[in-house]
């Protein structure tokens, strides 16, 4: 029990009470309300599935909000040391409280209830987090609450729990139009205008209208994950491990010119393609047929550009973006190139089915559609067969 010289403070969400026997538990086994009516009783509780104390706003604070959102909700007591229960308080002067609410909204896309409570001459905050229907990430990582701990959700568990009616592309996570790169959107529209086939996208200028027409903004105006990963200024600040590691590797497993590429998917494609084209061996054909009238040897790249682009596109489009633990990797060996991304075939898709039926499976159909509209690929599942078989 923490001594408090002030009168007992009645907590704002405790108008209803449980039977007296429920008062004996240290941490209730259900969310939504607590049977404690005073701050002193609240501070005597143990941290558990629905309760946590934080002394200040930090990375762990935002991860905790994500975890509560992805389970059954919970309460965060901000301004209290979680070890000693000493009240340190939260400075609510000026715009600090609204700034905190904005940081939560911008970072996680949620709007918890924030109550100011006087305590020992200071102010603490009791933040009530409700469970969310869709998964909530912090910086691209999804968290869960297990006991009194916060843990990253396993990608397979995340799919089982949340992806029955939605996909990663359609989720939102606090990004705004300011996070969208104007230059990438302009370049995309230039690609569309230069195509001979119709794309269904009119010649419009402002990026919000373009993204809405592409289905990358929700009806209530939220920026989707697909919009940010495709057109964002720096998606790696929000989505962990969505950069690309690339290097040439010798027979002695020595890395030559390793690079960590970052940027949106269009930038990653451009940077990776440039790296591959300049890092592969070039074969010279000195025959007269190859030279012709030019008096120059014909240079033949080890791997055709179309094959490299198809492999890169498949890696980016079929990326399992729920897996925030593993980046995509390109390894250039003397006799082969490996394209590795954190993904596997779903249960009903096999390599044999793809090769025999031109099976047009796309893990991220909206991302595939954007690249198809830009002229980088077809959407009918023929690229793998044409270039690799």
PEDA-V31292 format. One record per backbone hydrogen bond with DSSP energy under -1.0 kcal/mol. NH is the residue of the N-H (numbers start at 1). CO is the residue of the C=O. If there is no record, write none. Layout:
nh->(NH & NH)
co->(CO & CO)
This chain:
nh->(11 & 14 & 22 & 23 & 24 & 25 & 42 & 43 & 45 & 48 & 52 & 54 & 62 & 63 & 64 & 65 & 66 & 67 & 68 & 69 & 70 & 71 & 73 & 74 & 75 & 76 & 77 & 78 & 79 & 80 & 81 & 85 & 88 & 89 & 90 & 96 & 99 & 100 & 101 & 102 & 103 & 104 & 105 & 106 & 107 & 108 & 109 & 113 & 115 & 117 & 119 & 122 & 124 & 125 & 126 & 127 & 128 & 129 & 132 & 138 & 141 & 144 & 146 & 149 & 151 & 153 & 158 & 159 & 160 & 161 & 162 & 163 & 171 & 179 & 180 & 181 & 185 & 186 & 187 & 188 & 189 & 190 & 191 & 192 & 193 & 194 & 195 & 204 & 210 & 211 & 212 & 213 & 214 & 215 & 216 & 218 & 221 & 224 & 225 & 226 & 228 & 229 & 230 & 231 & 232 & 233 & 237 & 238 & 239 & 240 & 244 & 245 & 246 & 247 & 248 & 249 & 250 & 253 & 256 & 259 & 261 & 265 & 268 & 269 & 270 & 271 & 272 & 273 & 274 & 275 & 276 & 277 & 278 & 279 & 280 & 283 & 285 & 291 & 292 & 294 & 298 & 300 & 302 & 308 & 309 & 310 & 311 & 312 & 313 & 314 & 315 & 316 & 317 & 318 & 321 & 323 & 324 & 328 & 329 & 330 & 331 & 332 & 333 & 338 & 340 & 343 & 349 & 354 & 355 & 356 & 357 & 358 & 361 & 368 & 369 & 370 & 371 & 372 & 373 & 374 & 375 & 376 & 386 & 387 & 388 & 389)
co->(37 & 11 & 19 & 20 & 21 & 22 & 38 & 39 & 42 & 51 & 75 & 77 & 58 & 59 & 60 & 61 & 62 & 63 & 64 & 65 & 66 & 68 & 68 & 129 & 50 & 127 & 52 & 125 & 54 & 54 & 86 & 81 & 79 & 79 & 123 & 93 & 95 & 96 & 97 & 98 & 99 & 100 & 101 & 102 & 103 & 104 & 105 & 128 & 126 & 124 & 122 & 119 & 117 & 78 & 115 & 76 & 113 & 74 & 69 & 141 & 138 & 151 & 149 & 146 & 144 & 142 & 154 & 155 & 156 & 157 & 158 & 159 & 168 & 176 & 177 & 231 & 181 & 182 & 183 & 184 & 185 & 186 & 187 & 188 & 189 & 190 & 192 & 202 & 206 & 207 & 208 & 209 & 210 & 212 & 211 & 222 & 218 & 216 & 171 & 169 & 224 & 225 & 226 & 227 & 228 & 179 & 234 & 235 & 235 & 139 & 261 & 328 & 259 & 330 & 256 & 332 & 254 & 250 & 248 & 246 & 244 & 229 & 264 & 265 & 266 & 267 & 268 & 269 & 270 & 271 & 272 & 273 & 274 & 275 & 276 & 300 & 298 & 287 & 288 & 291 & 285 & 283 & 281 & 304 & 305 & 306 & 307 & 308 & 309 & 310 & 311 & 312 & 313 & 314 & 319 & 320 & 322 & 243 & 340 & 245 & 338 & 247 & 336 & 331 & 329 & 341 & 346 & 350 & 351 & 352 & 353 & 354 & 359 & 364 & 365 & 366 & 367 & 368 & 369 & 370 & 372 & 371 & 382 & 383 & 384 & 385)
